[in-house]
Amino acid sequence: MYFLQAQPGGSGFSMIFMGLMILVFWLFFIRPQAKKQKQQKTFTEGIQIGDRVVTIAGIHGKINRVNDDGTINLEVSPGSYLKIEKSSISMEMSNALNKPAVTTEKKA
């Protein structure tokens, strides 16, 4: 059976191909995810009293107190507070909430 025989020199090419596949996987999947996790960690460590934030569940509020146990007290309406984990704050939605509004009015 001729078609079952290995091609000479084919194993070197397959090793190079496998190495390239691993490199591409790392560049496009692992590296960006690690970068995003680092940004999220920096964001949650920089949370201060008075910051307006949005949780992953979509709850909007203002930080009233940062606790030592990794939680915060979030004021959702005057006099109403929720105790939530710092990790439940969405960096993307909070940044979008605090971004200055862009006006598209034309000057006359």
Backbone bond lengths (Angstrom), bond angles and torsions (degrees), N, CA, C in turn:
res aa  C-N    CA-C-N  psi(-1)  N-CA   C-N-CA  omega(-1)  CA-C   N-CA-C  phi
1 M - - - 1.442 - - 1.520 108.77 -
2 Y 1.264 113.45 104.72 1.458 120.60 -174.86 1.524 112.28 -71.23
3 F 1.331 120.53 -36.11 1.463 122.60 -173.56 1.513 113.47 -73.03
4 L 1.312 120.59 -9.72 1.458 121.97 178.92 1.526 112.49 -92.38
5 Q 1.309 117.50 -8.02 1.455 120.02 -179.11 1.529 110.61 -76.70
6 A 1.327 116.03 142.95 1.469 121.72 -179.27 1.518 109.95 -73.66
7 Q 1.303 115.96 144.71 1.456 121.71 176.57 1.529 108.84 -77.93
8 P 1.299 119.69 137.73 1.470 120.42 178.42 1.526 110.70 -69.01
9 G 1.332 115.92 134.26 1.454 121.19 178.31 1.525 113.80 81.23
10 G 1.285 119.10 3.76 1.462 122.36 -177.58 1.514 113.30 -76.89
11 S 1.321 117.72 -24.50 1.463 119.50 -177.00 1.531 111.30 -72.42
12 G 1.315 117.77 -31.92 1.467 120.48 177.55 1.516 111.63 -66.40
13 F 1.322 116.17 -41.14 1.462 120.67 177.67 1.525 111.11 -65.11
14 S 1.323 117.27 -40.22 1.464 119.94 -178.97 1.536 111.31 -67.84
15 M 1.322 117.04 -32.71 1.471 120.01 177.84 1.529 110.34 -68.99
16 I 1.328 116.88 -41.16 1.471 120.87 177.41 1.518 110.04 -64.83
17 F 1.321 116.12 -42.71 1.462 121.16 178.97 1.530 111.06 -61.94
18 M 1.324 117.39 -42.67 1.469 121.95 178.61 1.530 110.40 -63.70
19 G 1.327 116.87 -40.87 1.470 120.75 177.82 1.519 111.75 -63.18
20 L 1.327 116.42 -41.80 1.469 120.28 177.29 1.522 111.62 -64.94
21 M 1.310 117.20 -38.22 1.478 120.77 178.20 1.538 110.54 -62.78
22 I 1.308 116.46 -43.20 1.468 120.33 178.81 1.524 110.45 -64.41
23 L 1.328 117.57 -41.64 1.458 121.77 178.66 1.526 111.29 -61.91
24 V 1.307 117.50 -45.68 1.471 121.52 178.45 1.518 110.78 -62.97
25 F 1.315 116.89 -43.67 1.468 120.81 178.56 1.523 110.14 -59.11
26 W 1.325 117.55 -44.33 1.465 121.14 -179.64 1.522 110.63 -64.98
27 L 1.342 117.45 -44.32 1.468 120.98 -177.28 1.522 113.03 -64.45
28 F 1.321 116.90 -38.97 1.459 119.63 -172.76 1.518 115.01 -97.84
29 F 1.323 119.39 -16.37 1.462 120.44 -177.03 1.527 113.70 -120.70
30 I 1.302 117.58 -53.66 1.465 120.46 -172.73 1.524 111.57 -74.40
31 R 1.329 118.06 -47.70 1.464 121.89 -176.89 1.525 113.38 -62.08
32 P 1.350 120.12 -48.10 1.469 119.21 178.61 1.524 113.03 -63.66
33 Q 1.327 117.39 -35.86 1.461 120.28 179.51 1.529 110.63 -66.61
34 A 1.322 117.59 -41.11 1.468 121.00 178.51 1.525 110.37 -65.00
35 K 1.324 116.86 -38.41 1.469 120.89 178.69 1.528 110.52 -64.62
36 K 1.323 116.79 -42.09 1.465 120.82 179.52 1.530 111.25 -65.88
37 Q 1.333 117.18 -39.92 1.463 120.45 177.30 1.522 111.10 -63.24
38 K 1.315 117.67 -38.37 1.462 121.41 178.74 1.531 110.75 -65.73
39 Q 1.346 116.99 -41.58 1.463 120.99 177.47 1.528 110.70 -64.02
40 Q 1.334 117.96 -41.24 1.461 121.81 179.17 1.518 110.51 -63.58
41 K 1.331 117.63 -41.48 1.463 121.24 179.17 1.522 110.79 -64.16
42 T 1.330 117.17 -43.92 1.462 121.22 177.79 1.528 110.38 -61.75
43 F 1.321 116.26 -40.73 1.469 121.04 179.19 1.525 111.49 -63.02
44 T 1.330 117.92 -47.20 1.465 120.17 -178.09 1.526 112.07 -69.11
45 E 1.342 117.48 -30.91 1.467 119.57 177.42 1.522 111.35 -72.76
46 G 1.317 118.22 -24.50 1.456 122.17 -177.89 1.517 114.54 -91.99
47 I 1.319 117.56 6.93 1.463 120.89 -179.49 1.525 109.73 -67.87
48 Q 1.348 115.75 135.03 1.462 120.97 -178.77 1.522 110.24 -129.69
49 I 1.300 114.66 164.73 1.463 120.91 176.75 1.521 109.00 -62.73
50 G 1.322 115.75 134.74 1.455 121.87 178.51 1.516 114.06 96.47
51 D 1.328 117.81 -11.08 1.470 120.77 178.55 1.531 109.84 -69.05
52 R 1.320 115.25 139.14 1.460 120.70 174.10 1.519 107.45 -91.35
53 V 1.334 116.44 126.99 1.461 121.25 -175.32 1.527 110.41 -134.79
54 V 1.337 114.34 166.20 1.452 122.62 174.16 1.520 106.75 -128.06
55 T 1.331 117.08 132.87 1.461 120.18 178.14 1.515 110.52 -81.34
56 I 1.305 115.87 169.99 1.462 121.22 178.09 1.526 109.99 -61.57
57 A 1.327 116.98 -30.77 1.462 121.50 179.48 1.524 112.43 -79.37
58 G 1.343 117.66 -6.42 1.455 121.12 177.48 1.518 114.44 95.14
59 I 1.320 118.17 13.17 1.462 121.97 179.31 1.526 108.56 -83.44
60 H 1.323 116.31 124.44 1.467 122.33 179.25 1.521 108.59 -94.77
61 G 1.322 116.55 143.33 1.449 120.05 177.27 1.511 111.97 -174.21
62 K 1.340 113.63 -179.23 1.460 121.61 179.74 1.525 107.49 -120.48
63 I 1.322 116.44 137.71 1.463 120.68 -177.66 1.511 109.63 -73.14
64 N 1.333 115.36 125.48 1.457 122.08 -179.20 1.525 110.83 -98.82
65 R 1.334 116.74 -37.35 1.468 120.30 -177.92 1.524 109.17 -154.40
66 V 1.335 116.01 140.55 1.458 122.32 174.61 1.526 106.90 -105.63
67 N 1.325 116.34 117.50 1.464 121.88 -177.12 1.521 111.06 -89.88
68 D 1.337 116.23 158.51 1.466 121.68 -178.78 1.525 112.97 -74.04
69 D 1.324 118.49 -17.37 1.465 121.44 -176.15 1.534 113.48 -89.98
70 G 1.337 118.10 16.10 1.450 121.39 178.21 1.520 113.48 85.91
71 T 1.319 116.85 15.11 1.455 120.78 178.64 1.522 109.70 -117.70
72 I 1.321 115.27 167.17 1.460 121.09 174.95 1.517 108.66 -135.00
73 N 1.325 115.61 157.31 1.456 121.05 171.22 1.519 106.49 -100.51
74 L 1.331 115.49 121.05 1.452 122.79 -176.05 1.520 108.93 -108.13
75 E 1.337 116.37 122.03 1.458 120.58 177.91 1.532 107.62 -87.67
76 V 1.342 115.78 112.12 1.454 120.23 -176.70 1.516 112.15 -93.15
77 S 1.311 116.85 -25.51 1.466 123.45 171.06 1.525 105.80 -153.60
78 P 1.328 118.53 162.23 1.470 119.18 -175.72 1.530 112.07 -54.18
79 G 1.323 115.57 117.01 1.456 121.71 178.57 1.517 114.75 88.20
80 S 1.335 119.52 -3.20 1.466 122.70 179.27 1.529 109.10 -110.97
81 Y 1.326 115.80 123.46 1.456 121.22 -175.14 1.526 110.48 -124.89
82 L 1.314 115.58 144.90 1.454 122.72 173.56 1.526 107.97 -122.13
83 K 1.324 115.97 137.63 1.460 120.09 174.85 1.526 106.38 -97.28
84 I 1.355 116.34 117.06 1.458 120.66 -177.09 1.518 110.05 -131.50
85 E 1.328 115.97 163.16 1.458 122.18 175.90 1.523 109.71 -74.92
86 K 1.318 116.13 145.47 1.468 120.17 176.59 1.526 111.01 -61.33
87 S 1.311 116.55 -34.58 1.459 120.77 -176.69 1.526 113.08 -69.07
88 S 1.326 117.76 -10.93 1.466 120.35 -179.65 1.526 112.55 -89.21
89 I 1.329 117.49 5.64 1.458 120.54 178.77 1.526 108.61 -90.36
90 S 1.311 116.33 129.97 1.459 122.17 -179.07 1.522 109.83 -84.87
91 M 1.323 115.96 120.56 1.455 121.06 179.65 1.530 110.87 -67.03
92 E 1.332 117.64 -44.93 1.456 121.31 -176.99 1.521 111.63 -64.40
93 M 1.335 117.04 -48.04 1.466 119.68 -177.81 1.524 111.86 -69.89
94 S 1.331 117.55 -34.58 1.463 120.51 178.02 1.520 110.92 -67.83
95 N 1.320 116.97 -40.79 1.466 119.89 177.71 1.524 110.78 -65.99
96 A 1.323 117.39 -38.05 1.465 120.65 177.86 1.519 110.75 -66.34
97 L 1.329 117.72 -35.74 1.464 122.01 178.95 1.521 110.92 -66.75
98 N 1.321 117.07 -39.48 1.461 121.51 -175.69 1.527 113.87 -89.16
99 K 1.327 117.37 -4.83 1.467 120.48 178.85 1.513 108.73 -69.84
100 P 1.344 118.20 136.49 1.457 119.56 179.76 1.519 110.78 -62.76
101 A 1.314 115.02 143.82 1.463 120.69 -179.19 1.525 109.94 -68.74
102 V 1.300 115.68 137.60 1.462 122.18 178.60 1.514 107.69 -99.40
103 T 1.316 115.24 124.01 1.461 119.11 178.16 1.514 109.84 -94.22
104 T 1.303 115.83 140.23 1.465 120.49 -178.28 1.526 110.36 -113.93
105 E 1.326 116.57 24.87 1.472 119.59 -179.98 1.520 109.19 -75.13
106 K 1.323 114.54 141.18 1.462 120.04 177.38 1.506 109.17 -89.75
107 K 1.320 115.20 138.60 1.474 119.47 177.94 1.517 108.94 -79.56
108 A 1.323 114.41 136.08 1.475 118.63 -177.35 1.503 111.37 -91.13
